Amino acid sequence: LQVLAYNRHTYETVTQRLVITVIPAPDGEPPYQGEFLVGNRNVEELLPEATQELFLQAAAGVWEQDDLHVINITSALDRGGRVPLPIEGRKEGVYVKVGSHGAFSPCLASAASPQSRFRCSLGQQPLANCYDTFAPHFSIRWCNLTLLQVWPSPKTPGPTWGPGVLEEGGDFQPPTEVAPQYLLPGYLVTLLVPLVVALLLCLLLAHLMCCRREGV
């Protein structure tokens, strides 16, 4: 990733290259994933590692698992949310997706149940039979809780190398002998066919102009 910045006053430019290496998780993608909507934070406030650790500790108290880790952080504005009013204390909201290899706790399952969805549609609080360990640092909107179970997809076989692939460290050797090609028939067809058509058109035009005049 190459980042280019410039000074608006002096028009001085600075370029910095960032190398990002993506390494798959050693245990694979966690099969149990929960996405929480934090209503009292902006996306840049959840990017520091210390804040994420605090969020994971609060999520562990509700999830009842210790192997939680953050998968994704997305601003609510990118999900169709509205820009908050310029009032002190109003935040844009952040979606935080957390993954674990352990199953969901009964508290999370009840908060995402159809009964809770029905209560949310009526403007009521969803069902939750546990203590909210996110408060007071994080205000979770439980009606927007999403629980997902991601199963590993079957691995597709890799590409098979054919004889035309150049081996690593080798040099390309072009063929030295080329089979002779006879281009005369194609040349004659390309040249003679338009000439014959043009001759026929000239004869037709001469017949119409010379032999079809009035009195002839």
C-alpha positions, -999 to +999 in steps of 0.1 A: +000+000+000+016+033-011+004+064+007+009+098-009+005+130+012+011+166+002+013+200+020-015+223+008+006+254+015+040+244+001+028+215-022+055+193-008+048+156-013+058+127+009+054+090-001+054+061+023+050+025+014+032+002+039+036-036+035+007-055+050+010-092+055-022-112+059-016-145+077-044-170+082-054-178+118-036-210+130-069-225+142-089-214+112-118-190+111-139-192+143-172-209+137-192-187+162-193-150+154-213-123+171-217-087+159-224-060+185-235-024+178-218+000+202-239+031+202-216+054+223-184+051+203-169+062+170-149+039+149-115+055+156-122+051+194-123+013+190-091+010+169-066+012+198-056-022+211-063-013+248-099-004+239-103-036+221-090-056+250-115-038+273-143-047+249-132-084+247-132-086+285-167-072+286-178-096+258-162-126+276-185-119+306-216-122+284-203-149+261-188-170+288-157-178+267-121-169+270-108-173+234-126-142+220-109-120+194-120-091+172-127-100+136-139-067+122-147-031+132-171-011+109-186+023+113-224+024+115-223+050+088-210+024+064-241+002+072-266+029+063-266+048+097-273+085+099-247+111+107-252+121+143-263+156+152-235+180+163-245+176+199-220+167+227-221+131+235-236+119+202-216+092+184-219+075+150-219+040+164-196+011+156-203-026+146-178-049+163-176-085+152-162-110+177-153-146+170-148-177+192-145-214+189-169-219+218-207-219+215-229-189+223-240-185+258-277-188+268-277-150+273-267-143+238-290-169+224-320-154+242-311-119+231-311-130+194-341-153+197-373-146+176-391-136+208-365-108+214-368-097+177-406-094+182-401-073+214-377-051+195-402-046+167-426-033+194-400-009+208-393-030+239-361-043+253-350-078+241-348-107+264-316-110+284-312-132+314-276-121+323-258-091+336-247-066+310-209-065+315-204-039+288-218-011+309-208+016+316-180+018+290-199+004+260-236+010+253-247-021+234-279-019+213-291-054+218-318-052+192-290-051+166-272-082+179-264-107+151-251-142+158-236-162+130-223-198+127-196-200+100-187-235+089-154-242+071-158-244+033-143-274+015-108-267+002-106-265-036-076-282-052-049-259-064-039-253-100-021-280-118+011-269-136+011-277-173+041-281-196+039-244-207+047-230-172+082-216-169+101-231-140+114-208-114+149-196-122+148-208-158+151-187-190+125-187-218+138-204-249+118-194-280+114-220-307+141-218-334+123-237-362+090-225-376+069-246-400+066-230-434+033-212-441+019-209-477+003-175-479-003-173-516-039-187-516-049-163-490-032-134-508-049-142-541-084-145-524-078-112-506-068-094-537-088-110-565-122-111-549-125-073-544-111-067-579-138-091-595-165-074-575-153-039-585-151-050-622-187-064-621-199-031-606-181-011-633-197-032-660-232-028-645-227+010-642-215+012-678-245-007-690-269+015-671-252+047-683-244+038-719-271+013-729-300+026-710-301+061-723-331+076-739-333+066-776-307+038-773 
